[in-house]
Amino acid sequence: VKNRFRIGAATSAYAYASGPPELLRQSAALSALAVAPGGKRAVTAGKTFIASSMLKTTSNSPAAMTHMAVGTSSTAPAAGDTTLGAEVGRVALASSTSSANVVTYTATFPAGTGTGALVEAGILNAASAGTLLCRTTFSVVNKGAADAMSITWTITVS
């Protein structure tokens, strides 16, 4: 008997001007699927992380996902990815919640962090290096040096 988990993710990105949070733009819906055609997926290391987390023993439990990164590489995500293609910014998650089979991660990239023509994002478990849970590419979001951007990433296990 083989159990198959389908892990889907939807991500929203918002960019704000400096000062009061005035909404400038919302990117097109971003998505990542563990088993999906094309360029959106949880990577092999991410699937291994999920499997290891299910055991929760002292010696093999991986560190929790704690960071989100953005980058400028439009190279399609592949199962073997362990990093973003061209990371330009990484921040600690502002929040992470779980309800039933849904995990939601939120991060804010402040002014001066993760600037440029952003086309990729990922969830990781360290401030540098670490395990990449999933990676996605999306239509360009141009984040200027004075802009802040918040991303909400929802992962559904079904």
Secondary structure, 3 states (H helix, E strand, C coil): CCCCCCEEEEEEEEEECCCCCCEEEECCCEEEECCCCCCCEECHHHHHHHHHHHHCCCCCCCCCCCEEEEECCCCCCCCCCCCCCCEEEEEECCEEEEECCEEEEEEEECCCCCCEEEEEEEEECCCCCCCEEEEEEEEEEEECCCCEEEEEEEEEEC
